[in-house]
Amino acid sequence: MNQNNFRRAIKAELPVIWEILSGAIQRRKNDGSNQWQDGYPNPDVILNDIEKGVGFVLTESEIIVGYCAILINDEPEYENIIGKWLTNEDFIVVHRIAISEIFLGKGLAKIMMNFIEEFALKNKIHSIKVDTNFDNFAMKAIFEKLNYVYCGEVFFRGSPRQAFEKYLK
């Protein structure tokens, strides 16, 4: 059985992480989505994540298979939600979730989200807030399977996103 690990990314891993994100950007384009088609994310964004200590990788037997950014209480756009969050307490924000093309269909995004929940609880935070494009059906299905609640819309670079929150007990 393959062993998954979830940890902070390091600068030397930027090329592999960017390859994973590039694949995800292309998949969104192939799906006819405008999500991630405006030059974001890009290698500078990922480098900034890593330098700030908010970039994380999911590995399987030491191979990087996924990437995301985890921020604590750090998403100003979430204050402008059209709708209502479940809570107004400390929260984890997850951005830039991407799984390697080679490892798709193995449930790794769900595994990554479970690691993120563990990270939140280790930091004594019980709320995880996320958003995704209206047409990102794969990500929305994962949120639904993991019992995230639809809370409304937020806007990034002029585009609406569906916002979800999960309260961890």
N, CA, C and O of each residue as an XYZ file, in Angstrom:
676
protein
N       0.849     -1.193      0.000
C       0.000      0.000      0.000
C       0.889      1.249      0.000
O       1.886      1.314      0.719
N       0.518      2.221     -0.805
C       1.280      3.462     -0.880
C       1.041      4.309      0.357
O      -0.071      4.373      0.879
N       2.087      4.947      0.811
C       2.013      5.785      1.998
C       1.887      7.248      1.586
O       2.754      7.777      0.891
N       0.811      7.899      2.011
C       0.643      9.320      1.740
C       1.204     10.134      2.891
O       1.113      9.747      4.056
N       1.782     11.263      2.539
C       2.318     12.195      3.517
C       1.915     13.601      3.066
O       1.787     13.859      1.869
N       1.719     14.494      4.010
C       1.320     15.866      3.714
C       2.248     16.773      4.497
O       2.342     16.673      5.721
N       2.944     17.672      3.779
C       3.958     18.500      4.442
C       4.139     19.811      3.687
O       3.634     19.988      2.579
N       4.876     20.727      4.321
C       5.207     21.997      3.669
C       6.110     21.748      2.470
O       6.999     20.897      2.506
N       5.868     22.498      1.421
C       6.701     22.415      0.222
C       8.002     23.181      0.439
O       8.069     24.090      1.266
N       9.032     22.802     -0.312
C      10.303     23.527     -0.280
C      10.592     24.068     -1.687
O      10.066     23.567     -2.681
N      11.442     25.101     -1.746
C      11.726     25.782     -3.022
C      12.191     24.828     -4.121
O      11.811     24.991     -5.281
N      12.994     23.856     -3.776
C      13.527     22.922     -4.778
C      12.412     22.146     -5.480
O      12.620     21.601     -6.564
N      11.235     22.095     -4.866
C      10.112     21.344     -5.447
C       9.259     22.182     -6.397
O       8.311     21.671     -6.995
N       9.592     23.464     -6.538
C       8.795     24.357     -7.380
C       8.578     23.811     -8.794
O       7.446     23.867     -9.274
N       9.600     23.284     -9.496
C       9.343     22.782    -10.856
C       8.300     21.663    -10.912
O       7.463     21.638    -11.814
N       8.351     20.748     -9.956
C       7.378     19.642     -9.924
C       5.983     20.180     -9.594
O       4.993     19.778    -10.205
N       5.919     21.085     -8.629
C       4.629     21.678     -8.247
C       4.041     22.437     -9.430
O       2.847     22.331     -9.707
N       4.878     23.202    -10.128
C       4.376     23.972    -11.271
C       3.893     23.038    -12.383
O       2.918     23.350    -13.067
N       4.560     21.902    -12.569
C       4.105     20.930    -13.565
C       2.704     20.417    -13.209
O       1.848     20.274    -14.082
N       2.486     20.147    -11.939
C       1.168     19.682    -11.475
C       0.118     20.766    -11.716
O      -0.958     20.483    -12.242
N       0.430     22.000    -11.334
C      -0.531     23.089    -11.521
C      -0.768     23.382    -13.005
O      -1.894     23.686    -13.398
N       0.264     23.294    -13.819
C       0.101     23.512    -15.260
C      -0.869     22.492    -15.849
O      -1.700     22.826    -16.694
N      -0.755     21.251    -15.393
C      -1.681     20.210    -15.841
C      -3.110     20.529    -15.426
O      -4.048     20.332    -16.199
N      -3.271     21.021    -14.207
C      -4.610     21.376    -13.718
C      -5.179     22.561    -14.498
O      -6.369     22.594    -14.810
N      -4.324     23.528    -14.808
C      -4.761     24.692    -15.594
C      -5.236     24.226    -16.975
O      -6.265     24.689    -17.469
N      -4.491     23.317    -17.590
C      -4.872     22.799    -18.901
C      -6.176     21.997    -18.822
O      -7.017     22.089    -19.717
N      -6.344     21.209    -17.749
C      -7.592     20.446    -17.579
C      -8.783     21.385    -17.484
O      -9.829     21.123    -18.079
N      -8.635     22.491    -16.733
C      -9.731     23.462    -16.612
C     -10.045     24.050    -17.990
O     -11.212     24.232    -18.336
N      -9.016     24.345    -18.765
C      -9.213     24.882    -20.120
C      -9.928     23.858    -21.001
O     -10.870     24.195    -21.719
N      -9.471     22.601    -20.940
C     -10.088     21.539    -21.737
C     -11.550     21.327    -21.372
O     -12.357     20.913    -22.205
N     -11.882     21.616    -20.114
C     -13.269     21.494    -19.651
C     -14.115     22.688    -20.094
O     -15.322     22.717    -19.855
N     -13.484     23.669    -20.738
C     -14.209     24.862    -21.184
C     -14.397     25.895    -20.093
O     -15.241     26.783    -20.218
N     -13.621     25.790    -19.025
C     -13.741     26.710    -17.893
C     -12.851     27.933    -18.091
O     -11.831     27.878    -18.778
N     -13.265     29.046    -17.467
C     -12.389     30.221    -17.449
C     -11.561     30.257    -16.163
O     -10.733     31.152    -15.990
N     -11.773     29.294    -15.256
C     -10.998     29.249    -14.016
C      -9.530     28.985    -14.338
O      -9.206     28.065    -15.088
N      -8.649     29.798    -13.766
C      -7.199     29.661    -13.909
C      -6.738     29.892    -15.348
O      -5.703     29.362    -15.750
N      -7.481     30.668    -16.124
C      -7.098     30.919    -17.516
C      -6.596     32.350    -17.712
O      -6.482     32.818    -18.845
N      -6.297     33.043    -16.617
C      -5.912     34.454    -16.701
C      -4.481     34.704    -16.208
O      -4.151     35.818    -15.801
N      -3.637     33.674    -16.243
C      -2.267     33.833    -15.778
C      -2.085     33.555    -14.303
O      -0.981     33.689    -13.775
N      -3.137     33.177    -13.644
C      -3.105     32.814    -12.224
C      -3.668     31.414    -12.096
O      -4.670     31.098    -12.736
N      -3.058     30.572    -11.294
C      -1.794     30.789    -10.590
C      -0.608     30.703    -11.551
O      -0.744     30.263    -12.693
N       0.547     31.129    -11.065
C       1.771     31.086    -11.857
C       2.939     30.753    -10.923
O       2.766     30.716     -9.705
N       4.131     30.509    -11.490
C       5.263     30.115    -10.624
C       5.582     31.132     -9.530
O       6.013     30.740     -8.445
N       5.383     32.430     -9.786
C       5.655     33.430     -8.743
C       4.702     33.278     -7.560
O       5.102     33.448     -6.408
N       3.446     32.960     -7.849
C       2.447     32.740     -6.789
C       2.870     31.547     -5.935
O       2.806     31.598     -4.706
N       3.303     30.472     -6.596
C       3.701     29.263     -5.872
C       4.963     29.520     -5.046
O       5.054     29.092     -3.895
N       5.935     30.220     -5.637
C       7.155     30.560     -4.899
C       6.809     31.387     -3.658
O       7.364     31.162     -2.583
N       5.906     32.329     -3.809
C       5.457     33.146     -2.684
C       4.812     32.264     -1.607
O       5.071     32.448     -0.418
N       3.963     31.296     -2.028
C       3.365     30.351     -1.072
C       4.462     29.647     -0.276
O       4.409     29.571      0.951
N       5.458     29.134     -1.001
C       6.525     28.355     -0.359
C       7.320     29.236      0.596
O       7.615     28.832      1.721
N       7.666     30.445      0.145
C       8.441     31.353      1.002
C       7.682     31.760      2.254
O       8.290     31.976      3.302
N       6.359     31.867      2.162
C       5.530     32.224      3.324
C       5.228     31.006      4.202
O       4.682     31.151      5.296
N       5.579     29.810      3.728
C       5.305     28.595      4.493
C       3.878     28.121      4.397
O       3.422     27.363      5.252
N       3.148     28.559      3.356
C       1.740     28.157      3.215
C       1.525     27.163      2.076
O       0.408     26.687      1.875
N       2.596     26.842      1.323
C       2.492     25.851      0.252
C       2.716     24.456      0.813
O       3.685     24.214      1.533
N       1.810     23.536      0.477
C       1.884     22.168      0.984
C       1.819     21.173     -0.160
O       1.152     21.411     -1.167
N       2.516     20.057      0.003
C       2.462     18.992     -0.986
C       1.916     17.714     -0.353
O       2.127     17.430      0.826
N       1.207     16.961     -1.187
C       0.787     15.615     -0.837
C       1.733     14.688     -1.580
O       1.925     14.828     -2.788
N       2.321     13.750     -0.867
C       3.221     12.800     -1.508
C       2.659     11.389     -1.376
O       1.897     11.071     -0.463
N       3.071     10.567     -2.325
C       2.732      9.144     -2.276
C       4.037      8.403     -2.515
O       4.613      8.489     -3.599
N       4.497      7.686     -1.525
C       5.800      7.011     -1.600
C       6.892      7.985     -2.053
O       7.681      7.679     -2.947
N       6.921      9.159     -1.422
C       7.928     10.218     -1.645
C       7.755     10.982     -2.962
O       8.510     11.922     -3.215
N       6.799     10.617     -3.797
C       6.546     11.325     -5.060
C       5.486     12.388     -4.805
O       4.443     12.100     -4.217
N       5.751     13.623     -5.248
C       4.766     14.696     -5.080
C       3.604     14.449     -6.035
O       3.791     14.391     -7.251
N       2.407     14.305     -5.478
C       1.218     14.004     -6.290
C       0.176     15.114     -6.229
O      -0.775     15.111     -7.011
N       0.344     16.063     -5.309
C      -0.635     17.135     -5.196
C      -0.058     18.344     -4.489
O       0.966     18.269     -3.809
N      -0.753     19.470     -4.672
C      -0.318     20.735     -4.084
C      -1.538     21.540     -3.651
O      -2.610     21.448     -4.249
N      -1.350     22.329     -2.600
C      -2.352     23.316     -2.207
C      -1.682     24.371     -1.329
O      -0.576     24.173     -0.825
N      -2.367     25.478     -1.161
C      -1.933     26.518     -0.232
C      -2.932     26.556      0.913
O      -4.143     26.519      0.693
N      -2.423     26.629      2.128
C      -3.257     26.688      3.329
C      -2.922     27.974      4.075
O      -1.783     28.190      4.488
N      -3.919     28.811      4.238
C      -3.735     30.071      4.963
C      -4.657     30.083      6.175
O      -5.718     29.458      6.172
N      -4.241     30.797      7.198
C      -5.058     30.913      8.410
C      -5.581     32.343      8.486
O      -4.810     33.302      8.527
N      -6.909     32.467      8.505
C      -7.586     33.775      8.628
C      -7.096     34.783      7.584
O      -7.049     35.981      7.864
N      -6.738     34.322      6.406
C      -6.098     35.215      5.447
C      -6.758     35.140      4.071
O      -6.159     34.652      3.113
N      -7.980     35.621      3.983
C      -8.623     35.770      2.690
C      -9.587     36.942      2.749
O     -10.762     36.766      3.068
N      -9.095     38.145      2.441
C      -9.928     39.351      2.536
C     -11.221     39.267      1.716
O     -12.242     39.826      2.116
N     -11.185     38.578      0.582
C     -12.391     38.484     -0.260
C     -13.526     37.756      0.461
O     -14.696     37.963      0.138
N     -13.195     36.922      1.419
C     -14.232     36.169      2.132
C     -15.088     37.080      3.017
O     -16.196     36.710      3.405
N     -14.578     38.259      3.331
C     -15.372     39.212      4.112
C     -16.524     39.777      3.287
O     -17.495     40.293      3.842
N     -16.417     39.680      1.957
C     -17.426     40.251      1.061
C     -18.359     39.200      0.477
O     -18.887     39.379     -0.620
N     -18.563     38.107      1.202
C     -19.405     37.029      0.687
C     -20.832     37.534      0.443
O     -21.392     38.283      1.244
N     -21.385     37.110     -0.659
C     -22.815     37.317     -0.904
C     -23.461     36.029     -0.424
O     -23.496     35.029     -1.141
N     -23.961     36.070      0.775
C     -24.440     34.885      1.471
C     -24.020     34.995      2.928
O     -23.907     36.098      3.462
N     -23.788     33.857      3.571
C     -23.421     33.883      4.993
C     -22.584     32.657      5.319
O     -22.966     31.526      5.017
N     -21.438     32.900      5.942
C     -20.608     31.798      6.423
C     -21.295     31.123      7.606
O     -22.138     31.728      8.267
N     -20.938     29.880      7.869
C     -21.482     29.153      9.023
C     -20.967     29.741     10.329
O     -21.688     29.791     11.326
N     -19.700     30.190     10.317
C     -19.070     30.690     11.544
C     -18.346     32.002     11.266
O     -18.083     32.364     10.119
N     -18.037     32.696     12.347
C     -17.228     33.915     12.270
C     -15.967     33.776     13.115
O     -15.413     34.765     13.594
N     -15.525     32.538     13.288
C     -14.333     32.319     14.114
C     -13.113     32.082     13.227
O     -13.200     32.195     12.005
N     -11.971     31.751     13.847
C     -10.759     31.468     13.083
C     -11.050     30.408     12.031
O     -11.858     29.505     12.246
N     -10.374     30.533     10.880
C     -10.620     29.579      9.812
C      -9.370     29.308      8.993
O      -8.439     30.112      8.937
N      -9.388     28.157      8.369
C      -8.376     27.763      7.394
C      -8.954     28.063      6.023
O     -10.123     27.779      5.762
N      -8.141     28.638      5.147
C      -8.511     28.840      3.750
C      -7.628     27.923      2.918
O      -6.419     27.849      3.141
N      -8.224     27.229      1.964
C      -7.462     26.365      1.069
C      -7.587     26.923     -0.342
O      -8.693     27.137     -0.838
N      -6.451     27.155     -0.982
C      -6.425     27.630     -2.365
C      -5.518     26.736     -3.203
O      -4.695     25.989     -2.674
N      -5.684     26.827     -4.507
C      -4.786     26.206     -5.480
C      -4.642     24.692     -5.303
O      -3.536     24.157     -5.372
N      -5.748     24.019     -5.078
C      -5.724     22.558     -4.944
C      -5.505     21.953     -6.334
O      -6.255     22.237     -7.268
N      -4.483     21.127     -6.456
C      -4.208     20.469     -7.734
C      -3.586     19.102     -7.494
O      -2.751     18.930     -6.606
N      -4.005     18.135     -8.300
C      -3.474     16.772     -8.250
C      -2.776     16.489     -9.579
O      -3.239     16.913    -10.637
N      -1.666     15.772     -9.511
C      -0.913     15.408    -10.704
C      -1.772     14.631    -11.690
O      -2.553     13.757    -11.314
N      -1.606     14.973    -12.959
C      -2.306     14.308    -14.067
C      -2.165     12.791    -13.972
O      -3.121     12.052    -14.207
N      -0.976     12.344    -13.630
C      -0.651     10.912    -13.589
C      -1.428     10.186    -12.490
O      -1.657      8.979    -12.575
N      -1.831     10.933    -11.455
C      -2.447     10.308    -10.279
C      -3.928     10.625    -10.131
O      -4.503     10.393     -9.068
N      -4.556     11.152    -11.179
C      -5.980     11.482    -11.099
C      -6.827     10.225    -10.908
O      -6.439      9.132    -11.320
N      -7.983     10.400    -10.279
C      -8.929      9.298    -10.137
C      -8.612      8.329     -9.019
O      -9.218      7.260     -8.937
N      -7.669      8.683     -8.154
C      -7.292      7.797     -7.053
C      -7.777      8.315     -5.701
O      -7.407      7.778     -4.657
N      -8.606      9.358     -5.725
C      -9.122      9.899     -4.472
C      -8.133     10.764     -3.712
O      -8.309     10.996     -2.516
N      -7.095     11.244     -4.385
C      -6.052     11.988     -3.678
C      -6.490     13.375     -3.218
O      -6.011     13.859     -2.193
N      -7.387     14.021     -3.953
C      -7.876     15.333     -3.494
C      -8.633     15.166     -2.181
O      -8.521     16.001     -1.284
N      -9.393     14.102     -2.074
C     -10.122     13.821     -0.832
C      -9.135     13.532      0.310
O      -9.323     13.999      1.434
N      -8.087     12.761      0.010
C      -7.054     12.480      1.017
C      -6.391     13.778      1.451
O      -6.148     13.985      2.640
N      -6.095     14.665      0.484
C      -5.481     15.946      0.815
C      -6.406     16.761      1.721
O      -5.953     17.352      2.702
N      -7.680     16.791      1.400
C      -8.632     17.549      2.219
C      -8.697     16.969      3.638
O      -8.847     17.720      4.601
N      -8.588     15.664      3.774
C      -8.571     15.057      5.114
C      -7.332     15.490      5.896
O      -7.417     15.752      7.095
N      -6.171     15.566      5.218
C      -4.961     16.062      5.874
C      -5.140     17.529      6.294
O      -4.673     17.938      7.357
N      -5.819     18.310      5.451
C      -6.064     19.720      5.777
C      -6.938     19.832      7.022
O      -6.713     20.705      7.860
N      -7.933     18.954      7.150
C      -8.769     18.948      8.355
C      -7.925     18.636      9.588
O      -8.093     19.263     10.634
N      -7.011     17.660      9.464
C      -6.114     17.336     10.582
C      -5.247     18.546     10.931
O      -5.058     18.857     12.107
N      -4.720     19.228      9.909
C      -3.901     20.427     10.114
C      -4.697     21.479     10.876
O      -4.183     22.096     11.809
N      -5.944     21.683     10.481
C      -6.799     22.674     11.150
C      -6.961     22.328     12.625
O      -6.762     23.179     13.493
N      -7.318     21.092     12.904
C      -7.555     20.690     14.291
C      -6.275     20.760     15.127
O      -6.328     21.114     16.305
N      -5.123     20.427     14.530
C      -3.846     20.553     15.248
C      -3.586     22.005     15.634
O      -2.943     22.283     16.647
N      -4.095     22.932     14.813
C      -3.941     24.361     15.086
C      -5.135     24.935     15.855
O      -5.292     26.152     15.962
N      -5.980     24.032     16.392
C      -7.156     24.404     17.197
C      -8.119     25.302     16.426
O      -8.726     26.215     16.985
N      -8.244     25.021     15.124
C      -9.165     25.759     14.254
C     -10.221     24.770     13.768
O      -9.894     23.665     13.334
N     -11.480     25.170     13.842
C     -12.582     24.257     13.527
C     -13.345     24.615     12.260
O     -14.345     23.971     11.941
N     -12.898     25.616     11.546
C     -13.583     26.036     10.324
C     -12.624     25.991      9.133
O     -11.506     26.503      9.196
N     -13.086     25.368      8.051
C     -12.341     25.393      6.793
C     -13.241     26.040      5.751
O     -14.376     25.613      5.538
N     -12.713     27.082      5.102
C     -13.465     27.795      4.067
C     -12.736     27.629      2.737
O     -11.514     27.755      2.656
N     -13.509     27.345      1.708
C     -12.965     27.119      0.373
C     -13.884     27.749     -0.653
O     -15.033     28.081     -0.363
N     -13.357     27.907     -1.861
C     -14.197     28.364     -2.960
C     -13.724     27.701     -4.238
O     -12.576     27.267     -4.338
N     -14.613     27.624     -5.211
C     -14.241     27.090     -6.517
C     -15.153     27.668     -7.576
O     -16.205     28.235     -7.278
N     -14.734     27.516     -8.801
C     -15.511     27.999     -9.930
C     -16.835     27.230    -10.022
O     -16.914     26.065     -9.635
N     -17.861     27.891    -10.534
C     -19.177     27.269    -10.681
C     -19.122     25.989    -11.510
O     -19.906     25.067    -11.284
N     -18.192     25.931    -12.474
C     -18.136     24.773    -13.364
C     -17.042     23.771    -12.991
O     -16.704     22.901    -13.794
N     -16.492     23.884    -11.795
C     -15.497     22.910    -11.355
C     -16.229     21.783    -10.621
O     -16.197     21.678     -9.395
N     -16.888     20.946    -11.426
C     -17.768     19.917    -10.876
C     -17.018     18.872    -10.056
O     -17.561     18.350     -9.082
N     -15.785     18.560    -10.433
C     -15.004     17.577     -9.681
C     -14.728     18.078     -8.264
O     -14.891     17.339     -7.293
N     -14.308     19.344     -8.154
C     -14.007     19.893     -6.829
C     -15.289     20.023     -6.009
O     -15.296     19.711     -4.818
N     -16.361     20.476     -6.630
C     -17.624     20.606     -5.895
C     -18.111     19.243     -5.405
O     -18.686     19.151     -4.319
N     -17.892     18.186     -6.185
C     -18.287     16.836     -5.757
C     -17.487     16.408     -4.534
O     -18.026     15.763     -3.635
N     -16.201     16.763     -4.494
C     -15.373     16.437     -3.332
C     -15.883     17.186     -2.105
O     -16.015     16.602     -1.029
N     -16.171     18.477     -2.264
C     -16.696     19.242     -1.131
C     -17.991     18.612     -0.615
O     -18.202     18.515      0.594
N     -18.852     18.186     -1.537
C     -20.123     17.582     -1.140
C     -19.885     16.274     -0.382
O     -20.493     16.041      0.663
N     -19.006     15.425     -0.906
C     -18.699     14.140     -0.245
C     -18.144     14.355      1.154
O     -18.372     13.543      2.050
N     -17.410     15.455      1.340
C     -16.774     15.717      2.633
C     -17.627     16.615      3.537
O     -17.153     17.111      4.559
N     -18.887     16.815      3.149
C     -19.871     17.540      3.968
C     -19.591     19.026      4.138
O     -19.870     19.595      5.193
N     -19.040     19.657      3.103
C     -18.919     21.112      3.099
C     -20.292     21.688      2.769
O     -21.059     21.091      2.014
N     -20.593     22.839      3.334
C     -21.891     23.484      3.159
C     -21.729     24.700      2.242
O     -20.846     25.532      2.448
N     -22.592     24.789      1.231
C     -22.571     25.940      0.335
C     -23.035     27.168      1.120
O     -24.088     27.143      1.758
N     -22.239     28.247      1.069
C     -22.528     29.441      1.868
C     -22.832     30.681      1.025
O     -23.386     31.649      1.546
N     -22.486     30.676     -0.253
C     -22.741     31.844     -1.080
C     -21.668     32.028     -2.135
O     -20.998     31.078     -2.539
N     -21.516     33.287     -2.579
C     -20.551     33.609     -3.627
C     -19.505     34.600     -3.131
O     -19.793     35.508     -2.351
N     -18.282     34.395     -3.612
C     -17.195     35.349     -3.408
C     -16.622     35.661     -4.791
O     -16.863     34.928     -5.749
N     -15.867     36.748     -4.884
C     -15.337     37.160     -6.183
C     -13.819     37.253     -6.152
O     -13.240     37.797     -5.212
N     -13.180     36.717     -7.190
C     -11.735     36.809     -7.365
C     -11.449     37.285     -8.780
O     -11.938     36.710     -9.752
N     -10.654     38.339     -8.884
C     -10.297     38.908    -10.181
C     -11.524     39.090    -11.065
O     -11.492     38.821    -12.266
N     -12.611     39.555    -10.439
C     -13.832     39.879    -11.162
C     -14.748     38.715    -11.476
O     -15.799     38.912    -12.087
N     -14.383     37.514    -11.078
C     -15.205     36.337    -11.382
C     -15.818     35.753    -10.108
O     -15.154     35.654     -9.076
N     -17.101     35.366    -10.196
C     -17.746     34.765     -9.026
C     -17.253     33.337     -8.789
O     -16.942     32.603     -9.727
N     -17.192     32.972     -7.532
C     -16.852     31.618     -7.124
C     -17.882     31.156     -6.101
O     -18.429     31.962     -5.349
N     -18.137     29.861     -6.080
C     -19.006     29.311     -5.048
C     -18.162     29.075     -3.799
O     -17.062     28.527     -3.868
N     -18.699     29.500     -2.660
C     -17.971     29.404     -1.393
C     -18.617     28.348     -0.491
O     -19.840     28.239     -0.401
N     -17.756     27.582      0.166
C     -18.194     26.487      1.031
C     -17.457     26.571      2.355
O     -16.353     27.108      2.439
N     -18.086     26.032      3.382
C     -17.435     25.951      4.689
C     -17.767     24.624      5.332
O     -18.855     24.078      5.154
N     -16.804     24.117      6.086
C     -17.026     22.917      6.899
C     -16.626     23.259      8.319
O     -15.549     23.802      8.564
N     -17.508     22.934      9.253
C     -17.192     23.093     10.665
C     -16.754     21.748     11.210
O     -17.488     20.764     11.120
N     -15.554     21.707     11.776
C     -14.993     20.479     12.333
C     -15.271     20.429     13.827
O     -15.050     21.405     14.544
N     -15.745     19.308     14.278
C     -16.061     19.162     15.697
C     -14.883     18.614     16.466
O     -14.971     18.426     17.679
